[in-house]
Amino acid sequence: MAKRGQLTDAIRHKMETFLGRPTSLGELHFIPYLQYVMVNDQVIDPKKINREERDILSLLRKAGHIEGGASGLAVTREYFAFMCDVLFDAYVAFEEADATAAGGTDG
C-alpha cells in the first residue's frame, strides 16, 4: 500500500516519462513547494531550498520547463499541469493510484 508522498513505481514512471530523465524522491518532494511558489508570489526563497533542489531547478531550466528563479519564476503550462497531476497521484489519491498501478480496484 502506497503512502502519501511515496515515490512508487507508478509515480516514478509518470515523472520519468514526462521529464525524459531519471528522477528522485527529493524531486517528488520539491514539487509541492514549486507549485506553492507558482500560485503565490512566484519567487523562490533561496533559504528554503537545498543543493539537490537547486540542481533540480537547473535541470528543469535546461529542459525548458522553467525560467528564472529567486528573482521570479515562470513555468510552462505543460510543466504546471504535470506538477498538478503528480501531486494528485502522490499526495491526494495515493492509495487509488497505487491500486490502479497494481491492477486492482476498490469496487
CORUR-V634157 format. One record per pair of residues at least 4 apart in sequence whose ideal C-beta (glycine too) atoms are under 8 Angstrom apart, sorted by the first residue. I is the first residue (numbers start at 0). J is the second residue. D is the distance in whole Angstrom. If there is no record, write none. Layout:
I/J/D
I/J/D
//
This chain:
0/94/7
0/97/6
1/5/5
1/7/5
1/93/5
1/94/6
1/96/7
1/97/3
2/93/7
3/89/7
3/90/6
3/93/5
4/27/7
4/28/6
4/89/6
4/90/6
4/93/8
5/10/7
5/24/8
5/89/7
5/93/7
6/10/6
6/11/5
6/22/8
6/23/7
6/24/5
6/27/5
6/89/8
7/11/7
7/89/8
7/93/8
7/96/7
7/97/6
7/100/7
8/12/6
8/100/7
9/13/6
9/88/7
9/96/6
9/97/7
9/99/7
9/100/3
10/14/6
10/27/7
10/85/7
10/88/6
10/89/5
10/96/7
11/15/6
11/22/6
12/16/6
13/17/7
13/84/7
13/85/6
13/88/7
14/18/6
14/22/4
14/26/7
14/27/7
14/85/6
15/19/7
15/20/7
15/21/6
15/22/5
17/81/5
18/22/6
18/58/8
18/62/7
19/62/7
20/58/7
20/62/8
22/26/5
22/27/7
23/27/7
23/51/8
24/28/6
25/29/6
25/51/5
25/52/7
25/55/7
26/30/7
26/55/5
27/85/7
27/89/6
29/33/6
29/48/8
29/51/8
29/52/5
29/55/6
30/34/6
30/82/5
30/85/6
30/86/6
31/35/6
31/86/6
31/90/7
32/36/6
32/47/7
32/48/7
32/52/8
33/37/6
33/72/8
33/74/7
33/82/6
34/38/6
34/79/8
34/82/5
34/83/7
34/86/6
35/39/6
36/40/7
36/41/6
36/42/7
36/43/6
36/72/6
37/41/6
37/72/7
37/74/6
37/79/6
37/82/8
41/71/6
41/72/5
41/73/7
42/69/7
42/70/7
42/71/6
42/72/7
43/47/7
43/48/6
43/56/8
43/68/6
43/69/5
43/72/6
44/48/7
44/69/8
45/69/5
48/52/4
48/53/6
48/56/8
49/53/7
50/54/6
51/55/7
52/56/7
53/57/7
54/58/7
55/59/6
56/60/6
56/65/7
56/68/6
57/61/6
58/62/6
59/64/4
59/65/5
59/78/7
60/64/8
60/65/5
60/66/7
60/68/8
63/75/7
64/74/6
64/75/6
64/77/8
64/78/4
65/72/6
65/73/7
65/74/5
65/75/8
65/78/7
66/72/7
66/73/5
66/74/8
67/71/5
67/72/5
67/73/6
68/72/6
74/78/5
74/79/5
74/82/8
75/79/7
76/80/6
77/81/6
78/82/6
79/83/7
80/84/6
81/85/6
82/86/6
83/87/6
84/88/7
85/89/6
86/90/5
86/91/7
87/91/5
87/92/6
88/92/6
88/93/7
88/96/4
89/93/6
89/96/7
92/96/5
93/97/6
94/98/6
95/99/6
95/105/7
96/100/6
97/101/6
98/103/5
98/104/6
98/105/6
99/103/8
99/104/7
//
